[in-house]
Amino acid sequence: MISIPVTANVKEELRKQVEADLQKETPGYYVAAQFYYEYDHNNQKALDMIDKAIATNEAAGRKPYWQYYYKAKILKDLGKKSEAVEQANLCAKYAREQGNRNNYVQQSEDLIKSVK
């Protein structure tokens, strides 16, 4: 039996993919926000990306409640508690209006409780 060690820098590979995607005509800002928040731990960059994701959806007439929730999480981690609560309330409002898929109302309420 032969053992061959295989290593890969997954974070850097993901970074390359995200940065390439951001150069496209219609970049995946939400996916970029997730990468910068969850893998890169760059909350400010994640906030910039989620703002762009939300703006893109709002320009198309959509209210992406899951993205408001994600923004609330980022803001909470940045210590911007009142802004986090504001975004969580928007999430809950629009989630109710759109059928509350994946129980974003409860998630938003839990986030608000954790901030206070």
C-alpha positions as CSV (number, residue, x, y, z in Angstrom):
1,M,0.0,0.0,0.0
2,I,1.3,3.4,-0.9
3,S,0.3,6.6,1.0
4,I,0.4,9.8,-1.0
5,P,-0.3,13.0,1.1
6,V,-2.5,15.4,-0.8
7,T,-2.9,19.0,0.5
8,A,-4.9,21.9,-0.9
9,N,-5.4,25.4,0.3
10,V,-9.2,25.4,0.0
11,K,-9.5,29.0,1.2
12,E,-7.2,30.3,-1.4
13,E,-8.9,28.3,-4.2
14,L,-12.3,29.7,-3.0
15,R,-10.8,33.2,-3.0
16,K,-9.7,32.8,-6.6
17,Q,-13.1,31.6,-7.6
18,V,-14.9,34.4,-5.7
19,E,-12.7,37.1,-7.1
20,A,-13.0,35.8,-10.6
21,D,-16.8,35.8,-10.2
22,L,-16.8,39.4,-9.0
23,Q,-15.3,40.4,-12.3
24,K,-18.3,39.0,-14.2
25,E,-21.2,41.2,-15.5
26,T,-23.5,39.8,-12.9
27,P,-21.4,38.9,-9.9
28,G,-22.6,36.7,-7.1
29,Y,-22.3,39.2,-4.3
30,Y,-24.2,37.0,-1.8
31,V,-21.8,34.1,-2.3
32,A,-18.9,36.6,-2.0
33,A,-20.4,37.9,1.3
34,Q,-20.5,34.4,2.6
35,F,-16.9,33.7,1.6
36,Y,-15.6,36.9,3.2
37,Y,-17.7,36.4,6.4
38,E,-17.3,32.6,7.0
39,Y,-14.0,31.7,5.5
40,D,-11.9,34.9,5.3
41,H,-13.3,36.5,8.5
42,N,-13.2,39.8,6.8
43,N,-16.5,41.3,8.1
44,Q,-16.1,44.7,6.5
45,K,-15.6,43.1,3.1
46,A,-18.5,40.8,3.8
47,L,-20.7,43.8,4.6
48,D,-19.7,45.5,1.4
49,M,-20.7,42.4,-0.6
50,I,-24.0,41.9,1.2
51,D,-24.9,45.5,0.6
52,K,-24.3,45.0,-3.1
53,A,-26.3,41.8,-3.1
54,I,-29.2,43.5,-1.4
55,A,-29.0,46.6,-3.7
56,T,-29.0,44.3,-6.8
57,N,-32.2,42.5,-5.6
58,E,-33.9,45.7,-4.5
59,A,-33.2,47.3,-7.9
60,A,-35.1,44.3,-9.4
61,G,-38.0,44.8,-7.1
62,R,-37.2,42.0,-4.7
63,K,-36.9,42.0,-0.9
64,P,-34.3,39.3,-0.2
65,Y,-35.1,38.6,3.5
66,W,-32.4,36.0,3.8
67,Q,-29.9,38.6,2.8
68,Y,-31.2,41.1,5.4
69,Y,-30.7,38.4,8.0
70,Y,-27.1,37.7,6.8
71,K,-26.4,41.4,6.9
72,A,-27.7,41.5,10.5
73,K,-25.3,38.7,11.5
74,I,-22.4,40.6,10.0
75,L,-23.4,43.9,11.7
76,K,-23.8,42.1,15.0
77,D,-20.2,40.8,14.7
78,L,-19.0,44.2,13.8
79,G,-20.6,45.5,17.1
80,K,-23.2,47.6,15.2
81,K,-26.1,46.3,17.4
82,S,-28.8,48.8,16.5
83,E,-28.1,48.4,12.7
84,A,-28.2,44.6,13.2
85,V,-31.6,44.8,14.9
86,E,-32.9,47.0,12.1
87,Q,-31.8,44.5,9.5
88,A,-33.2,41.6,11.5
89,N,-36.6,43.4,11.7
90,L,-36.5,43.9,7.9
91,C,-35.8,40.2,7.5
92,A,-38.7,39.2,9.7
93,K,-41.1,41.6,8.0
94,Y,-40.3,40.5,4.5
95,A,-40.0,36.8,5.5
96,R,-43.6,37.0,6.8
97,E,-44.8,38.6,3.6
98,Q,-43.1,35.9,1.5
99,G,-44.1,32.8,3.4
100,N,-41.3,32.6,6.0
101,R,-39.4,29.9,4.2
102,N,-36.7,28.3,6.5
103,N,-38.2,30.1,9.5
104,Y,-36.3,33.4,9.1
105,V,-38.8,35.1,11.4
106,Q,-37.7,33.0,14.3
107,Q,-34.0,33.3,13.3
108,S,-34.4,37.1,13.2
109,E,-36.1,37.2,16.6
110,D,-33.3,35.0,18.1
111,L,-30.7,37.3,16.7
112,I,-32.4,40.3,18.1
113,K,-32.5,38.7,21.5
114,S,-28.8,37.8,21.3
115,V,-28.0,41.5,20.6
116,K,-29.9,42.9,23.5
